[in-house]
Amino acid sequence: MKRCLCAVLLAAGAGSALAQMTPAEAFGQGKGFGAGGAPGVGGNINSGTGASTVPQYSTTQSQSSLFAGGEGQLGPPGAQQVTDCQTKPPAPDGLAQQQCEATNFLAKKSTAASFTLSPSDPVLVKAKPITNDPLSILGAMSGTYSACTPQTSSAPAPKKIELCTESRAPEKQTCQKVLAVKVTTAQSCPPGTWFTSTSVGQSFWGIKVHAYCQVEGPVGLYIQDPIWLSGGVSGVIWVDPQTGMTAPQVITNYFGQLGAYVLGYYKTVWYQGGKCTADACSFAFEVSALGAVCPGGVSWCQGGKASGTFTFPRPSISYTVTDQWDNQCAAFEAKLP
């Protein structure tokens, strides 16, 4: 009966002692315990003990390549890790499978967690002075960490090429180019005139033949006695320029008095034919002159006979064509490249 009472009293005394320890005393005891074991623990943290005590320890992890000199992108490989852990069979090694279990746990938590920080949130309020004046913090740290020294690095200036296009929407414009064609005609001879002539035969028993200026149609030939120009009788024939048709044709002229003489005098003219080429015309004639009564001693009235060819330029028209443009599109053409 006495032993039981003693035990109760000891238990009550211990509870009373623990209840009297303050938070500061508890912190001090914990700090002392940790400080006492730190040298031993720190001495055992090295590559040798890590390889022997830490599962799957290695100095060459495959994920180290993702660092990429501090410029690696962790998003794509992290997303691939989530996909692999959700779709591939579990790893045979339990420790290796713990990595996927942790990945799946965090993936579920990351999609489920959602919260909003307002501008007045204490986290943002306390961070604002630091972001506004980082030197106020870095200045205090510069004397603490001697390993942080200014580093100067050089890199080629970045080159950026920007392209732009300036264009204008096409506009439909209409204009005209008017061609005025001026045709000027010129005839080789005055139209409607007897423009050239020749003689067939001599003196009193000859004739004179004239050509008519006419470009189209038959050729006009005017036959005239060179002696009896004022009172004599003349004749005109019209012939086809291609065939010379109407040949042969006989023209007989009878003439009256000459001075004090009374003469029975006549001439006979034979048209022998001919034709025109593109440039010239040529027609043949024969003339016979006879005097019925000749005064004594007058030799010229005995008459005679002769033949000849009348050749002359064929009447023609020349054309001169002049083009004159009225270009109403010049203002638009000047804008073209």
TORLOFI-626766 format. One line per field, with one value per residue (C-alpha): residue in one letter; chain; x, y, z. Coordinates in steps of 0.5 Angstrom, whole numbers, padded with zeros to 4 digits, always signed. Example, Ala and Ser with C-alpha at 12.3 -4.5 7.8 and 13.67 -1.06 7.14 Angstrom:
residu: (A | S)
chaine: (A | A)
east: (+0025 | +0027)
north: (-0009 | -0002)
up: (+0016 | +0014)
This chain:
residu: (M | K | R | C | L | C | A | V | L | L | A | A | G | A | G | S | A | L | A | Q | M | T | P | A | E | A | F | G | Q | G | K | G | F | G | A | G | G | A | P | G | V | G | G | N | I | N | S | G | T | G | A | S | T | V | P | Q | Y | S | T | T | Q | S | Q | S | S | L | F | A | G | G | E | G | Q | L | G | P | P | G | A | Q | Q | V | T | D | C | Q | T | K | P | P | A | P | D | G | L | A | Q | Q | Q | C | E | A | T | N | F | L | A | K | K | S | T | A | A | S | F | T | L | S | P | S | D | P | V | L | V | K | A | K | P | I | T | N | D | P | L | S | I | L | G | A | M | S | G | T | Y | S | A | C | T | P | Q | T | S | S | A | P | A | P | K | K | I | E | L | C | T | E | S | R | A | P | E | K | Q | T | C | Q | K | V | L | A | V | K | V | T | T | A | Q | S | C | P | P | G | T | W | F | T | S | T | S | V | G | Q | S | F | W | G | I | K | V | H | A | Y | C | Q | V | E | G | P | V | G | L | Y | I | Q | D | P | I | W | L | S | G | G | V | S | G | V | I | W | V | D | P | Q | T | G | M | T | A | P | Q | V | I | T | N | Y | F | G | Q | L | G | A | Y | V | L | G | Y | Y | K | T | V | W | Y | Q | G | G | K | C | T | A | D | A | C | S | F | A | F | E | V | S | A | L | G | A | V | C | P | G | G | V | S | W | C | Q | G | G | K | A | S | G | T | F | T | F | P | R | P | S | I | S | Y | T | V | T | D | Q | W | D | N | Q | C | A | A | F | E | A | K | L | P)
chaine: (A | A | A | A | A | A | A | A | A | A | A | A | A | A | A | A | A | A | A | A | A | A | A | A | A | A | A | A | A | A | A | A | A | A | A | A | A | A | A | A | A | A | A | A | A | A | A | A | A | A | A | A | A | A | A | A | A | A | A | A | A | A | A | A | A | A | A | A | A | A | A | A | A | A | A | A | A | A | A | A | A | A | A | A | A | A | A | A | A | A | A | A | A | A | A | A | A | A | A | A | A | A | A | A | A | A | A | A | A | A | A | A | A | A | A | A | A | A | A | A | A | A | A | A | A | A | A | A | A | A | A | A | A | A | A | A | A | A | A | A | A | A | A | A | A | A | A | A | A | A | A | A | A | A | A | A | A | A | A | A | A | A | A | A | A | A | A | A | A | A | A | A | A | A | A | A | A | A | A | A | A | A | A | A | A | A | A | A | A | A | A | A | A | A | A | A | A | A | A | A | A | A | A | A | A | A | A | A | A | A | A | A | A | A | A | A | A | A | A | A | A | A | A | A | A | A | A | A | A | A | A | A | A | A | A | A | A | A | A | A | A | A | A | A | A | A | A | A | A | A | A | A | A | A | A | A | A | A | A | A | A | A | A | A | A | A | A | A | A | A | A | A | A | A | A | A | A | A | A | A | A | A | A | A | A | A | A | A | A | A | A | A | A | A | A | A | A | A | A | A | A | A | A | A | A | A | A | A | A | A | A | A | A | A | A | A | A | A | A | A | A | A | A | A | A | A | A | A | A | A | A | A | A | A | A | A | A)
east: (+0000 | +0006 | +0009 | +0003 | +0003 | +0010 | +0009 | +0003 | +0007 | +0013 | +0008 | +0005 | +0012 | +0014 | +0008 | +0009 | +0016 | +0014 | +0009 | +0013 | +0018 | +0017 | +0018 | +0024 | +0027 | +0024 | +0028 | +0034 | +0034 | +0033 | +0038 | +0043 | +0041 | +0042 | +0049 | +0052 | +0050 | +0052 | +0059 | +0058 | +0053 | +0056 | +0063 | +0058 | +0055 | +0060 | +0060 | +0063 | +0057 | +0052 | +0054 | +0053 | +0047 | +0043 | +0039 | +0040 | +0045 | +0050 | +0054 | +0052 | +0044 | +0041 | +0037 | +0043 | +0043 | +0036 | +0040 | +0043 | +0048 | +0042 | +0038 | +0034 | +0027 | +0024 | +0017 | +0017 | +0021 | +0017 | +0010 | +0013 | +0015 | +0008 | +0005 | +0010 | +0008 | +0001 | +0001 | +0007 | +0007 | +0010 | +0017 | +0019 | +0024 | +0020 | +0025 | +0024 | +0017 | +0017 | +0019 | +0013 | +0008 | +0011 | +0010 | +0003 | +0001 | +0004 | +0001 | -0006 | -0005 | -0002 | -0009 | -0013 | -0010 | -0013 | -0012 | -0012 | -0008 | -0010 | -0006 | -0007 | -0004 | +0002 | +0006 | +0006 | +0006 | +0012 | +0015 | +0014 | +0019 | +0024 | +0022 | +0022 | +0029 | +0033 | +0040 | +0037 | +0037 | +0044 | +0048 | +0047 | +0048 | +0055 | +0059 | +0056 | +0057 | +0064 | +0063 | +0059 | +0063 | +0062 | +0062 | +0063 | +0061 | +0061 | +0056 | +0055 | +0050 | +0044 | +0041 | +0034 | +0031 | +0024 | +0021 | +0015 | +0011 | +0008 | +0003 | -0003 | -0010 | -0010 | -0015 | -0019 | -0017 | -0020 | -0017 | -0017 | -0011 | -0015 | -0011 | -0013 | -0011 | -0010 | -0009 | -0007 | -0008 | -0004 | -0005 | +0000 | -0003 | -0009 | -0015 | -0020 | -0014 | -0010 | -0004 | +0001 | +0002 | +0006 | +0006 | +0006 | +0008 | +0011 | +0008 | +0002 | +0001 | +0002 | -0003 | -0002 | -0004 | -0006 | -0007 | -0013 | -0012 | -0016 | -0014 | -0020 | -0024 | -0022 | -0016 | -0018 | -0014 | -0015 | -0013 | -0011 | -0009 | -0003 | -0004 | -0011 | -0012 | -0017 | -0021 | -0020 | -0024 | -0021 | -0023 | -0023 | -0023 | -0023 | -0020 | -0019 | -0013 | -0012 | -0013 | -0013 | -0020 | -0023 | -0017 | -0017 | -0021 | -0021 | -0022 | -0023 | -0022 | -0024 | -0022 | -0024 | -0020 | -0013 | -0012 | -0013 | -0013 | -0019 | -0017 | -0020 | -0016 | -0017 | -0013 | -0014 | -0012 | -0011 | -0011 | -0007 | -0008 | -0004 | -0005 | -0002 | +0002 | +0002 | +0007 | +0006 | +0001 | +0003 | -0001 | +0001 | -0002 | -0002 | -0004 | -0004 | -0006 | -0008 | -0009 | -0014 | -0012 | -0005 | -0003 | +0002 | +0009 | +0006 | +0010 | +0007 | +0000 | +0002 | +0001 | +0004 | +0004 | +0007 | +0007 | +0009 | +0008 | +0005 | +0008 | +0006 | +0006 | +0000 | -0004 | -0004 | -0006 | -0001 | -0003 | +0001 | -0002 | +0000 | -0002 | -0003 | -0004 | -0009 | -0006 | -0010 | -0007 | +0000 | -0001 | -0003 | +0003 | +0008 | +0006 | +0008 | +0015)
north: (+0000 | +0005 | +0003 | +0005 | +0012 | +0013 | +0012 | +0017 | +0022 | +0022 | +0022 | +0028 | +0031 | +0030 | +0033 | +0039 | +0040 | +0040 | +0044 | +0050 | +0050 | +0056 | +0056 | +0060 | +0054 | +0049 | +0052 | +0053 | +0045 | +0044 | +0048 | +0045 | +0038 | +0040 | +0044 | +0038 | +0033 | +0038 | +0036 | +0029 | +0030 | +0035 | +0030 | +0025 | +0029 | +0028 | +0024 | +0018 | +0017 | +0020 | +0014 | +0009 | +0011 | +0015 | +0011 | +0012 | +0017 | +0019 | +0025 | +0025 | +0025 | +0025 | +0031 | +0035 | +0037 | +0041 | +0046 | +0048 | +0054 | +0057 | +0058 | +0051 | +0051 | +0046 | +0046 | +0041 | +0036 | +0037 | +0036 | +0030 | +0027 | +0028 | +0024 | +0018 | +0017 | +0017 | +0013 | +0008 | +0002 | +0003 | +0002 | -0005 | -0001 | +0001 | +0007 | +0009 | +0009 | +0014 | +0019 | +0018 | +0018 | +0024 | +0027 | +0025 | +0028 | +0034 | +0034 | +0033 | +0039 | +0044 | +0043 | +0043 | +0049 | +0056 | +0062 | +0070 | +0075 | +0082 | +0088 | +0089 | +0082 | +0082 | +0078 | +0083 | +0089 | +0086 | +0085 | +0092 | +0095 | +0090 | +0091 | +0098 | +0099 | +0092 | +0096 | +0097 | +0089 | +0087 | +0093 | +0089 | +0083 | +0085 | +0085 | +0078 | +0074 | +0074 | +0070 | +0074 | +0079 | +0083 | +0079 | +0083 | +0079 | +0081 | +0078 | +0081 | +0086 | +0082 | +0083 | +0084 | +0085 | +0088 | +0088 | +0092 | +0093 | +0099 | +0098 | +0102 | +0099 | +0099 | +0104 | +0103 | +0109 | +0109 | +0114 | +0114 | +0114 | +0117 | +0116 | +0122 | +0119 | +0125 | +0123 | +0128 | +0127 | +0129 | +0128 | +0128 | +0133 | +0138 | +0134 | +0135 | +0138 | +0136 | +0136 | +0134 | +0133 | +0131 | +0131 | +0126 | +0128 | +0134 | +0141 | +0142 | +0134 | +0132 | +0132 | +0134 | +0129 | +0131 | +0127 | +0128 | +0128 | +0123 | +0118 | +0113 | +0110 | +0111 | +0115 | +0121 | +0123 | +0130 | +0130 | +0137 | +0140 | +0144 | +0149 | +0150 | +0151 | +0157 | +0154 | +0147 | +0141 | +0137 | +0130 | +0126 | +0119 | +0115 | +0108 | +0103 | +0103 | +0096 | +0094 | +0100 | +0098 | +0102 | +0101 | +0102 | +0108 | +0113 | +0120 | +0125 | +0132 | +0137 | +0144 | +0150 | +0156 | +0159 | +0166 | +0167 | +0160 | +0156 | +0149 | +0142 | +0139 | +0134 | +0129 | +0122 | +0120 | +0112 | +0110 | +0104 | +0102 | +0102 | +0101 | +0103 | +0100 | +0102 | +0108 | +0110 | +0110 | +0109 | +0110 | +0109 | +0114 | +0114 | +0121 | +0122 | +0129 | +0130 | +0137 | +0137 | +0143 | +0146 | +0153 | +0153 | +0152 | +0151 | +0145 | +0144 | +0143 | +0136 | +0133 | +0126 | +0121 | +0119 | +0115 | +0116 | +0114 | +0118 | +0116 | +0120 | +0119 | +0116 | +0120 | +0118 | +0120 | +0120 | +0119 | +0122 | +0119 | +0123 | +0120 | +0124 | +0121 | +0125 | +0121 | +0122 | +0117 | +0121 | +0123 | +0116 | +0113 | +0118 | +0114 | +0107 | +0104)
up: (+0000 | +0001 | -0005 | -0009 | -0006 | -0007 | -0015 | -0015 | -0011 | -0016 | -0022 | -0019 | -0018 | -0025 | -0028 | -0024 | -0026 | -0033 | -0033 | -0030 | -0036 | -0040 | -0048 | -0048 | -0043 | -0048 | -0054 | -0050 | -0049 | -0056 | -0059 | -0054 | -0056 | -0063 | -0062 | -0059 | -0064 | -0070 | -0070 | -0071 | -0076 | -0080 | -0081 | -0083 | -0089 | -0095 | -0101 | -0098 | -0093 | -0098 | -0103 | -0097 | -0094 | -0099 | -0103 | -0111 | -0109 | -0115 | -0117 | -0125 | -0125 | -0132 | -0130 | -0129 | -0136 | -0135 | -0132 | -0138 | -0135 | -0131 | -0138 | -0138 | -0139 | -0134 | -0136 | -0142 | -0138 | -0132 | -0136 | -0139 | -0132 | -0130 | -0136 | -0135 | -0128 | -0130 | -0136 | -0135 | -0131 | -0123 | -0123 | -0120 | -0115 | -0109 | -0108 | -0115 | -0115 | -0109 | -0114 | -0119 | -0113 | -0110 | -0117 | -0118 | -0111 | -0113 | -0120 | -0116 | -0111 | -0116 | -0120 | -0114 | -0111 | -0113 | -0109 | -0110 | -0107 | -0107 | -0107 | -0099 | -0098 | -0093 | -0097 | -0103 | -0098 | -0095 | -0102 | -0104 | -0101 | -0103 | -0110 | -0110 | -0107 | -0108 | -0106 | -0099 | -0098 | -0102 | -0099 | -0092 | -0095 | -0099 | -0093 | -0090 | -0097 | -0099 | -0105 | -0108 | -0112 | -0118 | -0125 | -0132 | -0138 | -0145 | -0151 | -0158 | -0159 | -0161 | -0168 | -0170 | -0176 | -0177 | -0184 | -0186 | -0192 | -0195 | -0200 | -0203 | -0205 | -0212 | -0215 | -0222 | -0227 | -0234 | -0239 | -0247 | -0252 | -0258 | -0265 | -0270 | -0277 | -0282 | -0290 | -0294 | -0302 | -0308 | -0315 | -0320 | -0325 | -0324 | -0325 | -0331 | -0335 | -0341 | -0337 | -0343 | -0350 | -0356 | -0364 | -0369 | -0376 | -0379 | -0380 | -0384 | -0384 | -0377 | -0371 | -0363 | -0358 | -0351 | -0345 | -0340 | -0332 | -0329 | -0324 | -0325 | -0331 | -0339 | -0341 | -0345 | -0351 | -0355 | -0362 | -0365 | -0371 | -0370 | -0376 | -0375 | -0368 | -0368 | -0374 | -0374 | -0372 | -0366 | -0364 | -0357 | -0356 | -0349 | -0349 | -0343 | -0340 | -0339 | -0346 | -0350 | -0353 | -0359 | -0363 | -0369 | -0370 | -0375 | -0374 | -0380 | -0380 | -0385 | -0385 | -0389 | -0392 | -0390 | -0392 | -0400 | -0401 | -0402 | -0400 | -0400 | -0395 | -0390 | -0385 | -0383 | -0376 | -0374 | -0367 | -0367 | -0359 | -0353 | -0345 | -0339 | -0333 | -0326 | -0328 | -0335 | -0341 | -0348 | -0355 | -0362 | -0368 | -0375 | -0379 | -0387 | -0389 | -0397 | -0400 | -0406 | -0409 | -0408 | -0411 | -0416 | -0413 | -0406 | -0403 | -0396 | -0398 | -0402 | -0395 | -0393 | -0388 | -0381 | -0375 | -0367 | -0360 | -0355 | -0348 | -0341 | -0334 | -0332 | -0327 | -0320 | -0313 | -0307 | -0300 | -0294 | -0287 | -0281 | -0274 | -0268 | -0261 | -0256 | -0250 | -0244 | -0240 | -0239 | -0232 | -0230 | -0234 | -0230 | -0224 | -0226 | -0224)
